[in-house]
Amino acid sequence: MSEYGDGTRSVHAGLPPAVPGEPFLPGPVFAAPYHLDPVAGPAATPNGYGRPDNRTRRLLEAAIGELEGGSALAFASGQAAVSAVLLSILRPGDHVVLPTDGYYPVRGFATSALSELGVKVSFAPTAGPHPSYAGVRLVLLETPANPGLDVCDIASLASEAHAAGALVAVDNTTATPLGQRPLDLGADISLASGTKALTGHSDLLLGYVTTRSTALLESLTSWRTLTGSIPGAFDAWLAHRSLLTLDVRLARQSSNAAAVVAALAARPDVTGLRWPGLPSDPSYAVASRQMRRIPGVVAFDLGSAERVARFLSASRLVAAATSFGGVHTSADRREQWGDDTAPGFVRLSCGIEDAADLVADITAALDA
Ligand SMILES: Cc1ncc(COP(=O)(O)O)c(C=O)c1O
């Protein structure tokens, strides 16, 4: 499918060959054990037990793998995918470098669980400066970083890390595989929370890891089978169904973000406006070189928690909700979750409503 455009690839990714009388996307297979051949046992079938084997999940993985350009493994959540990568690669005495400004529970996991295991954990801001990777086993990048939306140059950092003998994993949650392909840019692993724009309907949690390395794929598969952090068949099916519209959802979210950003940029009562698609944004140069499209997520500061509350209460279209990338526009005051942001800092995720309606609603809510 690599010869096709994003819309065609999204619609067809992972679907089985057309068979008369069969559905486009087969329904979820609900099974814990499967019938075994009484004589040959599990050797006779790819489906023996639901934890390692599920056809619905394999179709989703084929779809994600095709879009990322590697082999995919689906996990129960984004956190399950990140922790699988960290825990299956790192050993006591290893050194890992994580983003200072990425998804904060990953930092929490590293400073508690990884440090307790004897892994040396250090941090670097996504926008740099980036440290020397001498002696580092794994570098985790997150670009654009959530929630501040700084961007780093994956290809250049991957080549520095590889020269030092380190592996590179990129959290591709905010960009999605249609926004950027970290494996093409030299990363060893592209992982993400599929809970966000990848599936986009705010109705499931999902994570995934993709890689082109057979050794990493084997150890991650074994890790997932042994820890059991799999998504259920229904969530895998819902995720695959949602993936078919990824291209059109992202296109609308991005154009809505451009319209919202233009309106916000004109307001003196909105500060710290960040969107990698804005030519004056510090992330713009690298993002426009590295990314295939700009996400619908925007960040800004309304000055105080109280003004954010007034804005959210006055808006009819912006839902107060955490998470991002969904079809409904939502906004979150990140400090209320313990993120290291200013009290008035807002992450706004543009949905797929009409741009004019969104701009009018956001303008009226800010005026209120
Ligand atoms: C960048 C990033 N990575 C990982 C995660 C964790 O994903 P999940 O909530 O699906 O566990 C999130 C969740 O917000 C995220 O934003």
The ligand as an SDF file (V2000), in Angstrom:
LIG
                    3D

 16 16  0  0  0  0  0  0  0  0999 V2000
    2.5130   11.4740   24.8090 C   0  0  0  0  0  0  0  0  0  0  0  0
    1.7860   10.4230   25.5950 C   0  0  0  0  0  0  0  0  0  0  0  0
    2.3510    9.2160   25.7630 N   0  0  0  0  0  0  0  0  0  0  0  0
    1.7350    8.2510   26.4680 C   0  0  0  0  0  0  0  0  0  0  0  0
    0.5000    8.4660   27.0510 C   0  0  0  0  0  0  0  0  0  0  0  0
   -0.1480    7.3730   27.8490 C   0  0  0  0  0  0  0  0  0  0  0  0
   -1.2530    6.8710   27.1370 O   0  0  0  0  0  0  0  0  0  0  0  0
   -2.5150    6.1780   27.8130 P   0  0  0  0  0  0  0  0  0  0  0  0
   -3.3050    7.2250   28.5080 O   0  0  0  0  0  0  0  0  0  0  0  0
   -3.2160    5.5590   26.6300 O   0  0  0  0  0  0  0  0  0  0  0  0
   -2.0050    5.1460   28.7550 O   0  0  0  0  0  0  0  0  0  0  0  0
   -0.1310    9.7030   26.8890 C   0  0  0  0  0  0  0  0  0  0  0  0
   -1.4550    9.9570   27.4980 C   0  0  0  0  0  0  0  0  0  0  0  0
   -1.9050   11.0930   27.5460 O   0  0  0  0  0  0  0  0  0  0  0  0
    0.5400   10.7060   26.1500 C   0  0  0  0  0  0  0  0  0  0  0  0
   -0.0030   11.9110   25.9720 O   0  0  0  0  0  0  0  0  0  0  0  0
  1  2  1  0
  2  3  1  0
  2 15  2  0
  3  4  2  0
  4  5  1  0
  5  6  1  0
  5 12  2  0
  6  7  1  0
  7  8  1  0
  8  9  2  0
  8 10  1  0
  8 11  1  0
 12 13  1  0
 12 15  1  0
 13 14  2  0
 15 16  1  0
M  END
$$$$
